[in-house]
Amino acid sequence: MARIAGVNIPTSKRVCIALRYIHGIGPVNALEICEKVGIPLDRRVNQLTDAEILQIRETIDRDYMVEGDLRRETAMNIKRLMDLGCYRGMRHRRGLPVRGQRTHTNARTRKGKAKPIAGKKK
């Protein structure tokens, strides 16, 4: 099993698909990495040589922000908004949708399970 950026990527999948298991690498970045390293798109992870895996690791370390660093930066950005007390920060703090979605109905993913209100039924 190949370990890149602290993630065990699946061995039976194609390289451009398996790289997507790393947080911060999507379809476009995965294809870009394969192109930079010079790996054919139909190559599987278990067919890679150690040198190719090392090249992929170095490319990701050099050119992309992934996993822990990316999560930390995202968390710091949200914390900054909350500390500023701006509208988006307040929405994060209250656990409500941040990007203008309606909350009268829906928004259950962000608000959590519906809480019953006593005396509401008529």
GUTORLUM-823493 format. One line per field, with one value per residue: residue number from 0; residue in three letters; x, z, y of N, C-alpha, C in turn. Coordinates in nm, 2 decimals. Each point is the difference from the previous one (the first is absolute). Last residue first. Layout:
num (NUM_...)
residuo (ala_...)
n_east (X_...)
n_up (Z_...)
n_north (Y_...)
ca_east (X_...)
ca_up (Z_...)
ca_north (Y_...)
c_east (X_...)
c_up (Z_...)
c_north (Y_...)
This chain:
num (121_120_119_118_117_116_115_114_113_112_111_110_109_108_107_106_105_104_103_102_101_100_99_98_97_96_95_94_93_92_91_90_89_88_87_86_85_84_83_82_81_80_79_78_77_76_75_74_73_72_71_70_69_68_67_66_65_64_63_62_61_60_59_58_57_56_55_54_53_52_51_50_49_48_47_46_45_44_43_42_41_40_39_38_37_36_35_34_33_32_31_30_29_28_27_26_25_24_23_22_21_20_19_18_17_16_15_14_13_12_11_10_9_8_7_6_5_4_3_2_1_0)
residuo (lys_lys_lys_gly_ala_ile_pro_lys_ala_lys_gly_lys_arg_thr_arg_ala_asn_thr_his_thr_arg_gln_gly_arg_val_pro_leu_gly_arg_arg_his_arg_met_gly_arg_tyr_cys_gly_leu_asp_met_leu_arg_lys_ile_asn_met_ala_thr_glu_arg_arg_leu_asp_gly_glu_val_met_tyr_asp_arg_asp_ile_thr_glu_arg_ile_gln_leu_ile_glu_ala_asp_thr_leu_gln_asn_val_arg_arg_asp_leu_pro_ile_gly_val_lys_glu_cys_ile_glu_leu_ala_asn_val_pro_gly_ile_gly_his_ile_tyr_arg_leu_ala_ile_cys_val_arg_lys_ser_thr_pro_ile_asn_val_gly_ala_ile_arg_ala_met)
n_east (-5.15_0.55_0.40_0.19_0.49_0.39_0.42_0.43_0.34_0.50_0.41_0.21_0.19_-0.22_-0.44_-0.24_-0.50_-0.39_0.02_0.41_0.31_0.45_0.45_0.46_0.12_-0.30_-0.02_0.18_0.22_0.42_0.07_-0.19_0.21_0.36_-0.10_-0.09_0.36_0.36_0.48_0.15_-0.14_0.23_0.42_0.00_-0.03_0.39_0.29_-0.08_0.17_0.46_0.12_-0.06_0.32_0.40_-0.01_-0.09_0.22_0.20_0.39_0.41_0.39_-0.09_-0.16_0.31_0.27_-0.18_-0.01_0.39_0.10_-0.20_0.21_0.37_-0.07_-0.32_-0.49_-0.42_-0.39_-0.33_-0.19_-0.09_-0.16_0.11_0.54_0.44_0.32_0.03_-0.30_-0.45_-0.28_-0.18_-0.39_-0.42_-0.20_-0.22_-0.44_-0.35_0.06_0.23_0.02_-0.03_0.04_-0.14_0.05_0.33_-0.10_-0.14_0.33_0.26_-0.26_-0.15_0.07_0.21_-0.13_0.18_0.13_0.23_0.31_0.27_0.09_0.10_-0.15_-0.01)
n_up (1.71_0.24_0.23_0.47_0.12_-0.34_-0.24_-0.33_-0.41_-0.20_-0.22_-0.25_-0.44_-0.30_-0.12_-0.31_-0.20_0.01_0.14_-0.17_-0.50_-0.24_-0.04_0.18_0.43_0.36_0.50_0.48_0.29_-0.09_-0.46_-0.16_0.10_-0.28_-0.41_0.03_0.28_0.35_0.10_0.11_-0.26_-0.41_0.02_0.03_-0.39_-0.24_0.16_-0.11_-0.42_-0.02_0.16_-0.28_-0.32_0.13_0.06_-0.45_-0.44_-0.41_-0.41_-0.27_0.19_0.16_-0.32_-0.29_0.17_0.02_-0.40_-0.13_0.20_-0.17_-0.37_0.07_0.13_-0.34_-0.20_-0.07_0.30_-0.05_-0.50_-0.53_-0.41_-0.15_-0.04_0.16_0.11_0.30_-0.03_-0.09_0.34_0.29_-0.14_0.05_0.42_0.11_-0.14_0.24_0.51_0.51_0.45_0.35_-0.17_-0.27_-0.48_-0.27_-0.25_-0.46_-0.34_-0.06_-0.04_0.28_0.35_0.44_0.38_0.38_0.48_0.26_0.14_-0.36_-0.29_-0.05_-0.21_0.01)
n_north (2.28_0.01_0.14_-0.07_-0.14_-0.16_-0.32_-0.09_-0.21_-0.10_0.23_0.39_-0.02_-0.28_0.11_0.34_0.08_0.33_0.42_0.20_0.11_0.17_0.22_-0.10_-0.22_-0.34_-0.16_-0.02_0.35_0.21_0.11_0.39_0.40_0.14_0.21_0.46_0.25_0.02_-0.14_-0.43_-0.36_-0.07_-0.22_-0.47_-0.25_-0.07_-0.33_-0.45_-0.15_-0.11_-0.43_-0.37_-0.08_-0.21_-0.48_-0.24_0.20_0.36_0.04_-0.02_-0.26_-0.45_-0.31_-0.19_-0.35_-0.44_-0.25_-0.22_-0.41_-0.38_-0.19_-0.28_-0.45_-0.25_-0.18_-0.25_-0.03_0.35_0.06_0.20_0.24_0.45_0.12_0.28_0.38_0.42_0.36_-0.11_-0.16_0.32_0.23_-0.21_0.04_0.41_0.06_-0.22_0.08_0.11_0.13_-0.40_-0.51_-0.36_0.01_-0.23_-0.41_0.01_0.03_-0.40_-0.46_-0.44_-0.34_0.09_0.41_0.35_0.26_0.44_0.36_0.18_-0.40_-0.56_-0.53_-0.56)
ca_east (-0.13_-0.10_0.00_-0.12_-0.12_-0.04_-0.15_-0.04_-0.11_-0.13_-0.01_-0.06_0.08_0.13_0.01_0.12_0.13_-0.01_-0.14_0.00_-0.12_-0.11_-0.13_0.00_0.08_0.06_-0.10_-0.03_-0.14_-0.01_0.08_-0.08_-0.12_0.05_0.04_-0.12_-0.07_-0.14_-0.03_0.07_-0.07_-0.14_0.02_0.03_-0.13_-0.08_0.05_-0.05_-0.15_-0.02_0.04_-0.10_-0.12_0.03_0.00_-0.02_-0.09_-0.03_-0.14_-0.09_0.06_0.06_-0.11_-0.08_0.07_0.01_-0.13_-0.02_0.09_-0.07_-0.12_0.05_0.03_0.13_0.10_0.10_0.09_0.10_-0.06_0.09_-0.06_-0.12_-0.12_-0.06_0.02_0.09_0.13_0.06_0.04_0.11_0.12_0.05_0.05_0.13_0.09_0.02_-0.12_0.03_0.06_-0.08_0.07_-0.02_-0.11_0.05_0.04_-0.11_-0.07_0.07_0.09_-0.06_-0.05_0.09_-0.03_-0.09_0.02_-0.12_-0.06_-0.05_0.03_-0.04_0.08_-0.08)
ca_up (0.01_-0.08_-0.13_-0.02_0.08_0.08_0.01_0.14_0.04_0.01_0.08_0.13_0.07_0.01_0.11_0.07_-0.04_-0.01_0.05_0.13_0.09_-0.02_-0.05_-0.14_-0.01_-0.13_-0.10_-0.07_0.03_0.15_0.04_-0.05_0.09_0.13_-0.02_-0.02_-0.13_0.03_-0.05_0.09_0.12_-0.03_-0.02_0.13_0.06_-0.07_0.04_0.13_0.00_-0.06_0.10_0.10_-0.07_-0.03_0.13_0.13_0.02_0.15_0.04_-0.08_-0.06_0.11_0.09_-0.07_-0.01_0.13_0.03_-0.08_0.06_0.12_-0.04_-0.04_0.12_0.06_0.01_-0.10_0.03_0.11_0.14_0.10_0.03_0.07_-0.09_0.02_-0.13_0.03_0.04_-0.12_-0.09_0.06_-0.01_-0.14_-0.02_0.06_-0.09_-0.13_-0.07_-0.14_-0.06_0.02_0.08_0.14_0.05_0.06_0.14_0.09_0.00_0.07_-0.09_-0.08_-0.13_-0.10_-0.04_-0.12_-0.07_-0.03_0.12_0.09_-0.05_0.10_-0.01_0.00)
ca_north (0.05_-0.07_0.04_0.08_-0.03_0.11_0.04_-0.01_0.10_-0.06_-0.12_0.03_0.09_-0.05_-0.09_0.03_-0.05_-0.14_-0.02_-0.07_0.03_-0.10_0.06_0.05_0.12_0.01_0.02_-0.13_-0.05_-0.01_-0.12_-0.12_-0.02_-0.06_-0.14_-0.08_0.04_0.03_0.13_0.10_0.00_0.06_0.14_0.06_0.01_0.10_0.13_0.03_0.02_0.13_0.11_0.01_0.06_0.14_0.08_-0.06_-0.11_0.00_0.00_0.09_0.12_0.08_0.04_0.09_0.13_0.06_0.05_0.12_0.11_0.04_0.08_0.13_0.08_-0.03_0.11_-0.01_-0.11_0.03_-0.03_-0.07_-0.13_0.01_-0.02_-0.13_-0.08_-0.12_0.06_0.06_-0.11_-0.07_0.08_-0.01_-0.14_-0.01_0.08_-0.06_-0.04_-0.04_0.12_0.13_0.10_-0.03_0.08_0.12_-0.02_-0.02_0.12_0.10_0.07_0.11_-0.06_-0.05_-0.14_0.00_-0.13_-0.08_-0.05_0.11_0.13_0.10_0.13_0.12)
c_east (-0.10_-0.14_-0.12_-0.02_-0.11_-0.12_-0.02_-0.14_-0.04_-0.10_-0.14_-0.01_-0.06_0.08_0.14_0.02_0.11_0.14_-0.03_-0.14_0.01_-0.11_-0.11_-0.14_-0.02_0.07_0.07_-0.11_-0.03_-0.13_-0.02_0.08_-0.08_-0.12_0.05_0.03_-0.12_-0.08_-0.14_-0.04_0.05_-0.08_-0.14_0.01_0.02_-0.14_-0.08_0.04_-0.06_-0.15_-0.03_0.03_-0.11_-0.13_0.02_0.00_-0.01_-0.11_0.00_-0.14_-0.12_0.04_0.06_-0.11_-0.08_0.07_0.00_-0.14_-0.02_0.07_-0.08_-0.12_0.04_0.02_0.13_0.11_0.10_0.09_0.11_-0.06_0.09_-0.06_-0.13_-0.12_-0.06_0.02_0.10_0.15_0.08_0.05_0.12_0.12_0.06_0.06_0.14_0.11_0.03_-0.13_0.04_0.08_-0.08_0.07_-0.04_-0.11_0.06_0.04_-0.13_-0.08_0.06_0.11_-0.06_-0.06_0.08_-0.02_-0.10_0.03_-0.13_-0.08_-0.06_0.06_-0.05_0.09)
c_up (-0.09_0.03_-0.08_-0.14_-0.03_0.08_0.10_0.01_0.15_0.05_0.00_0.09_0.14_0.09_0.02_0.12_0.09_-0.05_-0.01_0.05_0.12_0.09_-0.03_-0.05_-0.13_-0.02_-0.14_-0.10_-0.06_0.04_0.15_0.03_-0.04_0.10_0.12_-0.02_-0.01_-0.13_0.03_-0.05_0.10_0.13_-0.02_-0.01_0.14_0.07_-0.07_0.05_0.13_-0.01_-0.06_0.10_0.11_-0.05_-0.02_0.12_0.14_0.02_0.15_0.06_-0.04_-0.05_0.11_0.09_-0.07_0.00_0.14_0.03_-0.08_0.07_0.12_-0.05_-0.05_0.12_0.06_0.00_-0.11_0.02_0.10_0.13_0.10_0.03_0.08_-0.09_0.02_-0.13_0.02_0.04_-0.12_-0.08_0.06_-0.02_-0.14_-0.02_0.06_-0.08_-0.14_-0.06_-0.15_-0.06_0.01_0.09_0.15_0.06_0.07_0.14_0.09_0.01_0.08_-0.09_-0.09_-0.13_-0.12_-0.05_-0.12_-0.08_-0.03_0.12_0.09_-0.05_0.10_0.00)
c_north (-0.08_0.07_-0.05_0.05_0.09_-0.03_0.11_0.04_-0.03_0.10_-0.05_-0.13_0.02_0.09_-0.06_-0.10_0.04_-0.05_-0.15_-0.02_-0.09_0.04_-0.10_0.04_0.08_0.14_0.01_0.01_-0.13_-0.06_-0.03_-0.12_-0.12_-0.02_-0.06_-0.14_-0.10_0.04_0.04_0.14_0.10_0.01_0.07_0.15_0.06_0.01_0.11_0.14_0.03_0.03_0.13_0.11_0.01_0.07_0.15_0.09_-0.04_-0.11_0.01_0.01_0.10_0.14_0.09_0.06_0.11_0.13_0.07_0.06_0.13_0.11_0.04_0.09_0.14_0.09_-0.05_0.11_-0.03_-0.11_0.03_-0.02_-0.08_-0.14_-0.01_-0.02_-0.14_-0.08_-0.12_0.05_0.05_-0.11_-0.06_0.08_-0.02_-0.14_-0.01_0.08_-0.05_-0.05_-0.03_0.11_0.12_0.09_-0.04_0.09_0.12_-0.01_0.00_0.13_0.12_0.06_0.11_-0.05_-0.04_-0.14_0.00_-0.12_-0.08_-0.05_0.11_0.13_0.10_0.12)
